[in-house]
């Protein structure tokens, strides 16, 4: 159900601010929690557990729409399978895998390159025409991404020395960019809450064999209260509450204004990583995120 901006129940300025600022905070927390428990729960188990909890929360509300839209799901089955694989199964699993080998700070900063990847792939595969400022912005953002991946040591590029964790997380961002572009091919007549439910179900079907592979090879979780709390957090806050609040934020404030708040994610991610995980914020982090955000600014020039 969409809520028009002119609704009489429009929230106060403070409430609207919280609606817009909490999603990037919860999404940044997903990276921090994934890093915090990386040695206690393997990535496929964490990803499958996250979506199982999210599905239990969403299904009572999404099921009527899912039942109504089932013929459309079958009509667009291959596109649905693609977006479920890229945006739900692969994205989160790759993020959790990458966080085994890199910091949450690097992960949240690399997340900021998604808009530029969408522009790049849109130009390469969807014939999206880029103006000169967008090309310059892409180049600047690429320099920022490489600065983070190379940890500010550009000589590593010549020696092809990259952090495996950063590369895995960057691959996750590539998956999300394609997910965003592929979503355009799914008609607006399909209810978005039901769409999220069916994507989670398809992603879980894809994740079950990987989950079983982990257990067959003895890669099992160390169950304790921290792991259970982590599962509860990633299953509820970034998966359900953040999505719901962001949808409300778009309805009340518009896409452009709500989208601007997403850029708070690397800020929250860096602060949480330093405060909760004891990670260090280095000069190359600041240079990298400045270049990425500068590229975004240039690419959005009229």
Backbone as CSV, one residue per row, in Angstrom:
resi,resn,N_x,N_y,N_z,CA_x,CA_y,CA_z,C_x,C_y,C_z
1,UNK,0.849,-1.190,0.000,0.000,0.000,0.000,0.878,1.231,0.000
2,UNK,0.663,2.138,-0.903,1.457,3.361,-0.970,0.763,4.456,-0.191
3,UNK,1.543,5.330,0.447,1.001,6.414,1.243,1.331,7.711,0.538
4,UNK,0.367,8.443,0.046,0.635,9.662,-0.689,1.249,10.720,0.193
5,UNK,2.031,11.574,-0.447,2.721,12.620,0.305,1.754,13.598,0.939
6,UNK,0.545,13.694,0.421,-0.426,14.645,0.929,-1.337,14.011,1.978
7,UNK,-0.979,12.811,2.457,-1.800,12.096,3.420,-1.983,12.935,4.666
8,UNK,-3.214,12.941,5.270,-3.431,13.694,6.497,-2.627,13.153,7.669
9,UNK,-2.184,11.924,7.571,-1.396,11.339,8.649,0.095,11.542,8.432
10,UNK,0.445,12.509,7.593,1.859,12.794,7.322,2.588,13.035,8.635
11,UNK,3.752,12.387,8.834,4.441,12.494,10.123,5.062,13.867,10.336
12,UNK,5.432,14.121,11.576,6.130,15.356,11.898,7.523,15.342,11.281
13,UNK,8.178,16.510,11.311,9.514,16.620,10.716,10.492,15.679,11.419
14,UNK,10.385,15.565,12.754,11.296,14.689,13.491,11.040,13.228,13.141
15,UNK,9.764,12.851,13.072,9.429,11.467,12.732,9.903,11.128,11.326
16,UNK,9.692,12.049,10.381,10.137,11.817,9.009,11.648,11.686,8.946
17,UNK,12.357,12.496,9.731,13.818,12.402,9.771,14.253,11.017,10.249
18,UNK,13.591,10.518,11.285,13.932,9.185,11.795,13.597,8.109,10.766
19,UNK,12.482,8.260,10.059,12.105,7.298,9.024,13.178,7.233,7.944
20,UNK,13.772,8.366,7.615,14.767,8.419,6.552,16.163,8.027,7.026
21,UNK,16.471,8.277,8.295,17.840,8.067,8.753,18.064,6.660,9.299
22,UNK,17.015,5.975,9.743,17.190,4.645,10.332,17.555,3.556,9.311
23,UNK,16.986,3.551,8.084,17.389,2.500,7.134,18.890,2.435,6.864
24,UNK,19.566,3.550,6.528,21.020,3.417,6.321,21.758,3.016,7.589
25,UNK,21.240,3.385,8.760,21.866,2.962,10.015,21.755,1.448,10.179
26,UNK,20.560,0.900,9.921,20.374,-0.547,10.056,21.153,-1.311,8.996
27,UNK,21.222,-0.776,7.775,21.977,-1.452,6.714,23.475,-1.424,7.009
28,UNK,23.958,-0.325,7.570,25.362,-0.282,7.977,25.621,-1.278,9.095
29,UNK,24.646,-1.400,10.006,24.774,-2.363,11.086,24.873,-3.787,10.589
30,UNK,24.284,-4.080,9.420,24.381,-5.413,8.839,25.838,-5.776,8.558
31,UNK,26.613,-4.816,8.057,28.029,-5.062,7.795,28.793,-5.256,9.107
32,UNK,28.490,-4.434,10.089,29.203,-4.495,11.354,28.921,-5.818,12.063
33,UNK,27.647,-6.235,12.077,27.289,-7.504,12.721,27.910,-8.675,11.961
34,UNK,27.874,-8.617,10.614,28.468,-9.685,9.820,29.954,-9.851,10.111
35,UNK,30.639,-8.735,10.303,32.055,-8.792,10.640,32.254,-9.281,12.078
36,UNK,31.396,-8.859,12.984,31.565,-9.198,14.398,31.468,-10.696,14.649
37,UNK,30.616,-11.394,13.890,30.413,-12.837,14.140,31.011,-13.686,13.025
38,UNK,31.941,-13.118,12.247,32.449,-13.844,11.076,33.186,-15.128,11.461
39,UNK,33.759,-15.180,12.650,34.480,-16.380,13.063,33.584,-17.399,13.754
40,UNK,32.316,-17.041,13.981,31.422,-17.921,14.728,30.306,-18.520,13.886
41,UNK,29.992,-17.909,12.759,28.930,-18.439,11.916,29.341,-18.287,10.456
42,UNK,29.305,-19.363,9.676,29.731,-19.288,8.272,28.742,-18.487,7.425
43,UNK,29.189,-17.969,6.281,28.363,-17.014,5.510,27.060,-17.593,4.972
44,UNK,27.070,-18.842,4.474,25.838,-19.403,3.923,24.796,-19.627,5.019
45,UNK,25.248,-20.052,6.183,24.335,-20.243,7.311,23.751,-18.913,7.761
46,UNK,24.594,-17.881,7.847,24.122,-16.561,8.257,23.122,-15.998,7.252
47,UNK,23.418,-16.155,5.962,22.531,-15.633,4.934,21.193,-16.363,4.933
48,UNK,21.233,-17.696,5.018,19.991,-18.470,5.033,19.177,-18.167,6.287
49,UNK,19.842,-18.083,7.433,19.138,-17.761,8.670,18.504,-16.383,8.626
50,UNK,19.215,-15.438,8.032,18.676,-14.079,7.917,17.368,-14.085,7.153
51,UNK,17.355,-14.737,6.002,16.157,-14.676,5.159,15.034,-15.540,5.688
52,UNK,15.372,-16.575,6.457,14.323,-17.371,7.088,13.565,-16.524,8.110
53,UNK,14.299,-15.773,8.917,13.670,-14.896,9.903,12.868,-13.803,9.205
54,UNK,13.456,-13.203,8.164,12.759,-12.148,7.438,11.464,-12.666,6.816
55,UNK,11.507,-13.869,6.255,10.308,-14.439,5.630,9.211,-14.673,6.666
56,UNK,9.582,-15.165,7.843,8.586,-15.382,8.896,7.910,-14.068,9.295
57,UNK,8.667,-12.966,9.270,8.093,-11.664,9.614,7.212,-11.117,8.491
58,UNK,7.597,-11.356,7.243,6.901,-10.755,6.105,5.716,-11.560,5.604
59,UNK,5.786,-12.875,5.730,4.813,-13.733,5.068,3.362,-13.436,5.441
60,UNK,3.038,-13.169,6.706,1.633,-12.876,7.011,1.085,-11.672,6.252
61,UNK,1.948,-10.702,5.940,1.503,-9.506,5.226,1.631,-9.654,3.711
62,UNK,2.606,-10.445,3.278,2.873,-10.568,1.841,2.056,-11.672,1.170
63,UNK,1.600,-12.653,1.946,0.959,-13.823,1.332,-0.248,-13.485,0.461
64,UNK,-1.176,-12.600,0.882,-2.315,-12.294,-0.004,-1.874,-11.790,-1.370
65,UNK,-0.878,-10.897,-1.394,-0.385,-10.386,-2.672,0.337,-11.472,-3.456
66,UNK,1.073,-12.330,-2.778,1.780,-13.417,-3.455,0.788,-14.383,-4.100
67,UNK,-0.280,-14.679,-3.390,-1.290,-15.587,-3.943,-1.967,-14.969,-5.154
68,UNK,-2.252,-13.663,-5.093,-2.921,-12.983,-6.211,-2.010,-12.875,-7.424
69,UNK,-0.713,-12.623,-7.199,0.206,-12.356,-8.308,0.914,-13.609,-8.823
70,UNK,0.531,-14.781,-8.336,1.233,-16.002,-8.747,1.311,-16.175,-10.264
71,UNK,0.214,-15.918,-11.036,0.332,-16.051,-12.499,1.408,-15.139,-13.090
72,UNK,1.564,-13.954,-12.508,2.598,-13.039,-12.999,3.991,-13.551,-12.635
73,UNK,4.117,-14.163,-11.469,5.408,-14.739,-11.089,5.835,-15.785,-12.127
74,UNK,4.901,-16.604,-12.548,5.233,-17.639,-13.529,5.562,-17.009,-14.876
75,UNK,4.857,-15.948,-15.228,5.108,-15.282,-16.505,6.514,-14.682,-16.542
76,UNK,6.947,-14.149,-15.413,8.268,-13.512,-15.342,9.235,-14.367,-14.523
77,UNK,9.114,-15.691,-14.612,9.849,-16.595,-13.733,11.362,-16.480,-13.880
78,UNK,11.852,-16.316,-15.118,13.302,-16.265,-15.296,13.867,-14.944,-14.783
79,UNK,13.131,-13.863,-14.980,13.581,-12.581,-14.435,13.541,-12.606,-12.916
80,UNK,12.500,-13.199,-12.342,12.409,-13.313,-10.893,13.554,-14.153,-10.329
81,UNK,13.877,-15.228,-11.025,14.987,-16.070,-10.583,16.296,-15.289,-10.617
82,UNK,16.476,-14.472,-11.658,17.711,-13.691,-11.794,17.840,-12.659,-10.679
83,UNK,16.761,-11.904,-10.406,16.857,-10.873,-9.372,16.993,-11.506,-7.984
84,UNK,16.359,-12.663,-7.773,16.479,-13.338,-6.480,17.903,-13.842,-6.262
85,UNK,18.507,-14.367,-7.332,19.878,-14.855,-7.237,20.849,-13.710,-6.991
86,UNK,20.715,-12.631,-7.774,21.683,-11.540,-7.700,21.495,-10.675,-6.454
87,UNK,20.254,-10.266,-6.185,20.021,-9.260,-5.160,19.801,-9.789,-3.760
88,UNK,19.352,-11.028,-3.637,19.051,-11.577,-2.310,20.058,-12.652,-1.928
89,UNK,20.186,-13.691,-2.755,21.085,-14.796,-2.413,22.555,-14.387,-2.534
90,UNK,22.972,-13.911,-3.717,24.395,-13.649,-3.958,24.894,-12.427,-3.200
91,UNK,24.145,-11.333,-3.232,24.628,-10.093,-2.630,24.986,-10.281,-1.166
92,UNK,24.036,-10.765,-0.379,24.282,-10.884,1.057,25.314,-11.959,1.375
93,UNK,25.274,-13.070,0.634,26.242,-14.136,0.895,27.659,-13.666,0.588
94,UNK,27.818,-12.926,-0.503,29.137,-12.403,-0.841,29.614,-11.376,0.185
95,UNK,28.691,-10.540,0.672,29.062,-9.575,1.710,29.553,-10.295,2.960
96,UNK,28.786,-11.283,3.417,29.190,-12.010,4.619,30.485,-12.786,4.392
97,UNK,30.683,-13.305,3.170,31.933,-14.008,2.861,33.109,-13.042,2.861
98,UNK,32.930,-11.889,2.232,33.995,-10.905,2.178,34.392,-10.384,3.543
99,UNK,33.412,-10.283,4.455,33.702,-9.765,5.791,34.542,-10.728,6.617
100,UNK,34.764,-11.934,6.127,35.706,-12.846,6.783,37.147,-12.401,6.544
101,UNK,37.367,-11.566,5.529,38.736,-11.235,5.123,39.007,-9.734,5.065
102,UNK,38.018,-8.914,5.343,38.241,-7.468,5.340,37.401,-6.834,6.436
103,UNK,37.559,-5.546,6.630,36.885,-4.863,7.733,35.491,-4.405,7.320
104,UNK,34.651,-4.173,8.323,33.329,-3.621,8.062,33.431,-2.212,7.491
105,UNK,34.463,-1.486,7.881,34.673,-0.138,7.345,34.848,-0.192,5.835
106,UNK,35.729,-1.066,5.359,35.926,-1.208,3.917,34.633,-1.620,3.228
107,UNK,33.884,-2.534,3.850,32.650,-3.011,3.242,31.622,-1.927,3.046
108,UNK,31.387,-1.117,4.076,30.377,-0.059,3.946,30.831,1.042,3.001
109,UNK,32.127,1.309,2.966,32.615,2.339,2.034,32.472,1.865,0.592
110,UNK,32.792,0.596,0.332,32.652,0.062,-1.024,31.194,0.039,-1.458
111,UNK,30.277,-0.069,-0.505,28.854,-0.062,-0.821,28.444,1.224,-1.542
112,UNK,29.198,2.300,-1.318,28.859,3.598,-1.911,29.089,3.648,-3.412
113,UNK,29.765,2.645,-3.964,30.038,2.671,-5.404,28.879,2.095,-6.217
114,UNK,27.835,1.601,-5.566,26.725,0.982,-6.290,26.081,1.932,-7.311
115,UNK,25.762,3.192,-6.957,25.150,4.067,-7.969,25.993,4.228,-9.226
116,UNK,27.320,4.280,-9.055,28.183,4.440,-10.216,28.217,3.155,-11.045
117,UNK,28.154,1.997,-10.389,28.108,0.726,-11.124,26.809,0.622,-11.920
118,UNK,25.713,1.115,-11.350,24.434,1.101,-12.075,24.546,1.949,-13.338
119,UNK,25.165,3.118,-13.213,25.373,3.968,-14.391,26.238,3.266,-15.429
120,UNK,27.332,2.665,-14.972,28.266,2.019,-15.893,27.606,0.865,-16.629
121,UNK,26.937,-0.033,-15.901,26.302,-1.189,-16.537,25.092,-0.771,-17.372
122,UNK,24.430,0.312,-16.944,23.336,0.827,-17.759,23.834,1.301,-19.116
123,UNK,25.021,1.924,-19.120,25.599,2.378,-20.389,26.089,1.205,-21.228
124,UNK,26.674,0.192,-20.574,27.241,-0.931,-21.319,26.185,-1.875,-21.874
125,UNK,25.144,-2.131,-21.092,24.196,-3.194,-21.457,22.787,-2.693,-21.782
126,UNK,22.449,-1.457,-21.387,21.098,-0.947,-21.625,21.091,0.307,-22.503
127,UNK,22.231,0.595,-23.106,22.349,1.739,-24.012,21.971,3.058,-23.342
128,UNK,22.246,3.154,-22.049,22.039,4.413,-21.352,23.112,5.401,-21.796
129,UNK,22.688,6.554,-22.234,23.630,7.563,-22.715,24.174,8.366,-21.540
130,UNK,25.501,8.450,-21.452,26.151,9.194,-20.384,26.652,10.534,-20.903
131,UNK,26.434,11.589,-20.119,27.019,12.874,-20.496,28.419,12.980,-19.898
132,UNK,29.125,14.013,-20.261,30.545,14.125,-19.943,30.803,14.105,-18.445
133,UNK,29.900,14.757,-17.662,30.101,14.789,-16.221,29.923,13.412,-15.603
134,UNK,29.042,12.610,-16.186,28.862,11.249,-15.682,30.096,10.397,-15.963
135,UNK,30.702,10.589,-17.109,31.934,9.854,-17.434,33.052,10.251,-16.475
136,UNK,33.181,11.559,-16.218,34.199,12.023,-15.272,33.901,11.489,-13.878
137,UNK,32.615,11.499,-13.500,32.224,10.982,-12.192,32.528,9.498,-12.043
138,UNK,32.277,8.735,-13.107,32.598,7.303,-13.080,34.093,7.086,-12.868
139,UNK,34.897,7.852,-13.584,36.347,7.701,-13.467,36.822,8.057,-12.053
140,UNK,36.271,9.138,-11.493,36.669,9.565,-10.152,36.247,8.528,-9.107
141,UNK,35.027,8.004,-9.243,34.556,6.997,-8.299,35.378,5.713,-8.398
142,UNK,35.772,5.345,-9.617,36.616,4.168,-9.796,37.941,4.348,-9.068
143,UNK,38.498,5.547,-9.136,39.737,5.822,-8.400,39.515,5.666,-6.901
144,UNK,38.338,6.098,-6.424,38.031,5.948,-5.003,37.916,4.494,-4.598
145,UNK,37.254,3.691,-5.430,37.114,2.260,-5.142,38.489,1.590,-5.102
146,UNK,39.323,1.889,-6.089,40.661,1.292,-6.132,41.504,1.735,-4.942
147,UNK,41.317,2.978,-4.499,42.055,3.469,-3.334,41.736,2.637,-2.101
148,UNK,40.451,2.290,-1.940,40.041,1.485,-0.782,40.539,0.047,-0.924
149,UNK,40.348,-0.542,-2.118,40.754,-1.932,-2.331,42.270,-2.091,-2.203
150,UNK,43.034,-1.088,-2.691,44.495,-1.158,-2.636,45.060,-0.624,-1.333
151,UNK,44.150,-0.186,-0.421,44.563,0.376,0.869,45.495,1.567,0.684
152,UNK,45.255,2.325,-0.378,46.023,3.530,-0.632,47.396,3.290,-1.218
153,UNK,47.751,2.032,-1.456,49.080,1.709,-2.000,48.919,1.325,-3.469
154,UNK,49.041,2.308,-4.342,48.776,2.065,-5.762,49.812,1.165,-6.422
155,UNK,50.951,0.999,-5.780,51.952,0.073,-6.325,51.429,-1.351,-6.340
156,UNK,50.444,-1.645,-5.453,49.853,-2.979,-5.444,49.159,-3.302,-6.765
157,UNK,48.682,-2.268,-7.445,47.984,-2.484,-8.710,48.925,-3.088,-9.739
158,UNK,50.157,-2.617,-9.762,51.136,-3.147,-10.713,51.511,-4.578,-10.368
159,UNK,51.491,-4.892,-9.062,51.832,-6.249,-8.636,50.613,-7.152,-8.549
160,UNK,49.433,-6.581,-8.881,48.155,-7.308,-8.823,47.908,-7.886,-7.428
161,UNK,48.218,-7.071,-6.414,47.998,-7.477,-5.036,46.721,-6.813,-4.529
162,UNK,45.674,-7.593,-4.367,44.392,-7.067,-3.918,43.952,-7.819,-2.670
163,UNK,43.178,-7.158,-1.854,42.571,-7.811,-0.697,41.420,-8.681,-1.186
164,UNK,41.477,-9.986,-0.875,40.426,-10.896,-1.345,39.065,-10.504,-0.785
165,UNK,39.033,-10.063,0.470,37.762,-9.659,1.057,37.145,-8.468,0.359
166,UNK,37.980,-7.480,0.034,37.473,-6.296,-0.674,36.959,-6.662,-2.056
167,UNK,37.649,-7.556,-2.744,37.211,-7.971,-4.077,35.885,-8.731,-4.007
168,UNK,35.716,-9.570,-2.984,34.464,-10.309,-2.828,33.306,-9.340,-2.575
169,UNK,33.535,-8.350,-1.715,32.484,-7.372,-1.432,32.205,-6.514,-2.658
170,UNK,33.239,-6.176,-3.416,33.008,-5.415,-4.650,32.161,-6.238,-5.628
171,UNK,32.406,-7.552,-5.692,31.577,-8.410,-6.533,30.125,-8.390,-6.057
172,UNK,29.918,-8.310,-4.729,28.561,-8.183,-4.204,27.897,-6.909,-4.705
173,UNK,28.669,-5.816,-4.761,28.114,-4.551,-5.259,27.750,-4.652,-6.748
174,UNK,28.543,-5.414,-7.504,28.223,-5.660,-8.918,26.884,-6.389,-9.024
175,UNK,26.693,-7.389,-8.153,25.419,-8.132,-8.154,24.254,-7.215,-7.854
176,UNK,24.431,-6.293,-6.895,23.322,-5.392,-6.551,23.023,-4.416,-7.684
177,UNK,24.035,-3.994,-8.393,23.814,-3.096,-9.531,22.982,-3.790,-10.609
178,UNK,23.330,-5.041,-10.923,22.535,-5.785,-11.902,21.130,-6.045,-11.376
179,UNK,21.015,-6.334,-10.087,19.695,-6.534,-9.477,18.817,-5.310,-9.694
180,UNK,19.375,-4.132,-9.468,18.617,-2.894,-9.637,18.180,-2.705,-11.082
181,UNK,19.071,-2.977,-12.019,18.732,-2.821,-13.432,17.706,-3.861,-13.872
182,UNK,17.838,-5.092,-13.407,16.904,-6.150,-13.805,15.511,-5.932,-13.225
183,UNK,15.437,-5.253,-12.075,14.124,-4.983,-11.486,13.262,-4.126,-12.403
184,UNK,13.901,-3.350,-13.284,13.133,-2.498,-14.196,12.261,-3.322,-15.131
185,UNK,12.635,-4.564,-15.367,11.890,-5.417,-16.297,10.722,-6.141,-15.631
186,UNK,10.564,-5.939,-14.326,9.429,-6.537,-13.622,8.342,-5.479,-13.509
187,UNK,7.140,-5.722,-14.029,6.113,-4.673,-14.110,5.675,-4.171,-12.742
188,UNK,5.262,-2.913,-12.712,4.805,-2.295,-11.470,3.498,-2.904,-10.977
189,UNK,2.804,-3.648,-11.832,1.543,-4.279,-11.426,1.759,-5.385,-10.408
190,UNK,2.999,-5.879,-10.265,3.318,-6.886,-9.250,3.552,-6.182,-7.917
191,UNK,2.767,-6.541,-6.914,2.888,-5.945,-5.590,4.304,-6.128,-5.051
192,UNK,4.909,-5.025,-4.561,6.322,-5.055,-4.164,6.558,-5.823,-2.865
193,UNK,5.591,-5.835,-1.957,5.756,-6.621,-0.742,5.701,-8.110,-1.078
194,UNK,4.752,-8.490,-1.937,4.699,-9.870,-2.394,5.932,-10.250,-3.197
195,UNK,6.424,-9.301,-3.984,7.635,-9.544,-4.771,8.816,-9.836,-3.868
196,UNK,8.930,-9.081,-2.777,10.022,-9.327,-1.842,9.881,-10.714,-1.219
197,UNK,8.643,-11.108,-0.901,8.423,-12.430,-0.325,8.836,-13.549,-1.256
198,UNK,8.457,-13.471,-2.531,8.788,-14.533,-3.479,10.291,-14.543,-3.764
199,UNK,10.927,-13.357,-3.748,12.380,-13.320,-3.942,13.098,-14.026,-2.789
200,UNK,12.618,-13.814,-1.567,13.246,-14.457,-0.412,13.096,-15.974,-0.506
201,UNK,11.904,-16.431,-0.904,11.681,-17.873,-1.026,12.610,-18.469,-2.071
202,UNK,12.719,-17.843,-3.235,13.601,-18.349,-4.287,15.059,-18.326,-3.833
203,UNK,15.451,-17.246,-3.139,16.829,-17.150,-2.661,17.134,-18.257,-1.654
204,UNK,16.181,-18.546,-0.783,16.399,-19.597,0.207,16.556,-20.962,-0.457
205,UNK,15.774,-21.212,-1.518,15.922,-22.474,-2.257,17.328,-22.576,-2.838
206,UNK,17.864,-21.450,-3.325,19.211,-21.443,-3.879,20.280,-21.587,-2.797
207,UNK,19.978,-21.101,-1.592,20.968,-21.118,-0.513,21.031,-22.453,0.225
208,UNK,19.950,-23.218,0.210,19.925,-24.478,0.968,21.058,-25.423,0.559
209,UNK,21.327,-25.661,-0.752,22.459,-26.554,-1.102,23.798,-26.031,-0.590
210,UNK,23.992,-24.703,-0.588,25.239,-24.131,-0.090,25.335,-24.293,1.423
211,UNK,24.218,-24.119,2.106,24.160,-24.347,3.547,24.515,-25.794,3.884
212,UNK,23.971,-26.749,3.121,24.266,-28.159,3.340,25.729,-28.465,3.039
213,UNK,26.275,-27.807,2.008,27.700,-27.993,1.678,28.574,-27.579,2.856
214,UNK,28.239,-26.451,3.492,29.007,-26.014,4.657,28.999,-27.087,5.749
215,UNK,27.818,-27.636,6.020,27.712,-28.599,7.119,28.386,-29.924,6.773
216,UNK,28.292,-30.344,5.510,28.962,-31.580,5.108,30.465,-31.469,5.299
217,UNK,30.998,-30.261,5.075,32.439,-30.051,5.202,32.834,-29.592,6.608
218,UNK,31.915,-29.705,7.541,32.244,-29.390,8.929,32.343,-27.918,9.245
219,UNK,31.825,-27.061,8.359,31.854,-25.614,8.605,30.534,-25.254,9.279
220,UNK,30.513,-25.355,10.580,29.278,-25.190,11.337,29.380,-24.005,12.300
221,UNK,28.241,-23.436,12.674,28.254,-22.291,13.592,28.642,-22.700,15.011
222,UNK,29.163,-21.742,15.745,29.398,-21.913,17.175,28.232,-21.225,17.893
223,UNK,27.189,-21.994,18.144,25.964,-21.392,18.657,26.164,-20.820,20.064
224,UNK,25.897,-19.536,20.195,25.924,-18.859,21.489,24.969,-17.669,21.414
225,UNK,24.815,-16.957,22.500,23.832,-15.871,22.510,24.193,-14.766,21.528
226,UNK,25.499,-14.546,21.286,25.899,-13.507,20.332,25.468,-13.868,18.910
227,UNK,25.616,-15.140,18.533,25.206,-15.576,17.197,23.694,-15.468,17.038
228,UNK,22.950,-15.875,18.077,21.489,-15.769,17.995,21.052,-14.309,17.893
229,UNK,21.691,-13.425,18.652,21.363,-12.001,18.567,21.715,-11.445,17.188
230,UNK,22.843,-11.891,16.640,23.243,-11.432,15.306,22.223,-11.869,14.259
231,UNK,21.778,-13.130,14.332,20.763,-13.626,13.401,19.468,-12.830,13.533
232,UNK,19.072,-12.554,14.779,17.844,-11.785,14.988,17.982,-10.384,14.395
233,UNK,19.155,-9.775,14.590,19.351,-8.430,14.061,19.278,-8.403,12.537
234,UNK,20.087,-9.252,11.872,20.148,-9.202,10.407,18.836,-9.660,9.784
235,UNK,18.077,-10.502,10.502,16.815,-10.977,9.965,15.681,-9.991,10.106
236,UNK,15.771,-9.086,11.106,14.662,-8.169,11.380,14.983,-6.733,10.968
237,UNK,16.102,-6.201,11.419,16.335,-4.760,11.247,16.705,-4.375,9.813
238,UNK,17.809,-4.898,9.229,18.107,-4.497,7.853,17.192,-5.143,6.821
239,UNK,16.560,-6.273,7.160,15.774,-7.007,6.166,14.311,-6.582,6.141
240,UNK,13.727,-6.284,7.288,12.297,-5.981,7.362,12.048,-4.524,7.730
241,UNK,12.573,-4.108,8.886,12.274,-2.755,9.367,12.854,-1.691,8.443
242,UNK,14.121,-1.867,8.019,14.738,-0.865,7.144,13.994,-0.769,5.815
243,UNK,13.633,-1.918,5.254,12.888,-1.915,3.981,11.552,-1.197,4.150
244,UNK,10.830,-1.481,5.236,9.527,-0.863,5.464,9.660,0.644,5.661
245,UNK,10.626,1.067,6.483,10.826,2.489,6.718,11.255,3.213,5.454
246,UNK,12.115,2.574,4.666,12.562,3.217,3.427,11.396,3.397,2.459
247,UNK,10.503,2.393,2.396,9.322,2.514,1.550,8.451,3.676,2.008
248,UNK,8.268,3.813,3.328,7.507,4.945,3.858,8.216,6.266,3.559
249,UNK,9.538,6.281,3.692,10.296,7.496,3.421,10.153,7.959,1.992
250,UNK,10.186,7.014,1.059,9.994,7.358,-0.353,8.593,7.923,-0.570
251,UNK,7.589,7.323,0.097,6.213,7.775,-0.068,6.015,9.183,0.491
252,UNK,6.618,9.459,1.643,6.420,10.757,2.294,7.329,11.850,1.740
253,UNK,8.600,11.512,1.471,9.588,12.534,1.110,9.981,12.519,-0.353
254,UNK,9.631,11.472,-1.092,10.018,11.380,-2.490,11.297,10.594,-2.664
255,UNK,11.480,10.087,-3.883,12.630,9.227,-4.170,13.945,9.974,-4.005
256,UNK,14.022,11.209,-4.529,15.291,11.939,-4.521,15.773,12.209,-3.105
257,UNK,14.867,12.697,-2.265,15.275,13.030,-0.894,15.604,11.780,-0.103
258,UNK,14.795,10.733,-0.256,15.071,9.484,0.459,16.394,8.880,0.001
259,UNK,16.674,8.975,-1.304,17.913,8.433,-1.833,19.146,9.117,-1.277
260,UNK,19.035,10.416,-0.991,20.175,11.144,-0.445,20.606,10.581,0.904
261,UNK,19.651,10.116,1.689,19.979,9.605,3.018,20.768,8.305,2.956
262,UNK,20.711,7.599,1.818,21.475,6.361,1.684,22.975,6.638,1.815
263,UNK,23.387,7.865,1.462,24.809,8.193,1.543,25.295,8.321,2.981
264,UNK,24.371,8.231,3.953,24.793,8.188,5.353,25.330,6.815,5.739
265,UNK,25.086,5.823,4.901,25.484,4.461,5.253,26.988,4.327,5.506
266,UNK,27.876,4.832,4.635,29.306,4.716,4.951,29.710,5.499,6.181
267,UNK,28.997,6.589,6.459,29.293,7.360,7.682,28.957,6.523,8.903
268,UNK,27.726,5.983,8.931,27.328,5.132,10.044,28.223,3.906,10.144
269,UNK,28.533,3.298,8.995,29.353,2.095,8.999,30.728,2.334,9.595
270,UNK,31.340,3.452,9.213,32.670,3.774,9.736,32.622,4.040,11.237
271,UNK,31.629,4.820,11.680,31.525,5.153,13.104,31.252,3.908,13.938
272,UNK,30.332,3.052,13.472,30.017,1.834,14.211,31.205,0.875,14.250
273,UNK,31.934,0.792,13.135,33.089,-0.107,13.073,34.177,0.326,14.050
274,UNK,34.395,1.633,14.125,35.405,2.155,15.050,34.951,1.968,16.495
275,UNK,33.663,2.278,16.764,33.168,2.252,18.142,32.963,0.832,18.668
276,UNK,32.427,-0.072,17.835,32.042,-1.401,18.311,33.077,-2.479,18.012
277,UNK,33.814,-2.330,16.918,34.758,-3.370,16.530,36.218,-2.967,16.761
278,UNK,36.428,-1.699,17.117,37.789,-1.234,17.331,38.600,-1.092,16.059
279,UNK,37.928,-0.980,14.915,38.651,-0.798,13.650,39.214,0.614,13.570
280,UNK,40.216,0.783,12.742,40.853,2.080,12.565,40.409,2.710,11.249
281,UNK,40.199,4.002,11.298,39.861,4.755,10.091,41.146,5.378,9.562
282,UNK,41.554,4.978,8.353,42.814,5.428,7.788,42.589,6.541,6.760
283,UNK,43.685,7.174,6.387,43.606,8.252,5.411,43.072,7.741,4.080
284,UNK,43.448,6.508,3.679,42.981,6.004,2.386,41.462,5.788,2.386
285,UNK,40.868,5.512,3.581,39.409,5.429,3.659,38.784,6.780,3.321
286,UNK,39.320,7.827,3.910,38.765,9.177,3.697,38.954,9.604,2.254
287,UNK,40.140,9.351,1.694,40.396,9.708,0.293,39.478,8.912,-0.625
288,UNK,39.323,7.627,-0.356,38.487,6.791,-1.207,37.032,7.199,-1.202
289,UNK,36.443,7.388,-0.012,35.030,7.754,0.047,34.809,9.160,-0.492
290,UNK,35.788,10.060,-0.326,35.661,11.412,-0.892,35.613,11.348,-2.419
291,UNK,36.455,10.487,-3.003,36.457,10.345,-4.462,35.153,9.723,-4.951
292,UNK,34.645,8.717,-4.231,33.391,8.078,-4.638,32.232,9.071,-4.576
293,UNK,32.118,9.796,-3.450,31.038,10.766,-3.314,31.210,11.930,-4.283
294,UNK,32.462,12.320,-4.556,32.701,13.366,-5.555,32.252,12.917,-6.941
295,UNK,32.498,11.653,-7.260,32.032,11.119,-8.530,30.516,11.102,-8.614
296,UNK,29.851,10.757,-7.512,28.384,10.789,-7.483,27.861,12.205,-7.694
297,UNK,28.515,13.184,-7.047,28.093,14.572,-7.217,28.218,15.011,-8.671
298,UNK,29.359,14.710,-9.286,29.564,15.110,-10.678,28.573,14.412,-11.609
299,UNK,28.290,13.149,-11.352,27.399,12.397,-12.244,25.968,12.876,-12.141
300,UNK,25.612,13.574,-11.066,24.241,14.072,-10.906,24.086,15.523,-11.316
301,UNK,25.143,16.084,-11.895,25.022,17.447,-12.409,24.089,17.433,-13.611
302,UNK,23.334,18.501,-13.744,22.354,18.573,-14.852,23.103,18.640,-16.176
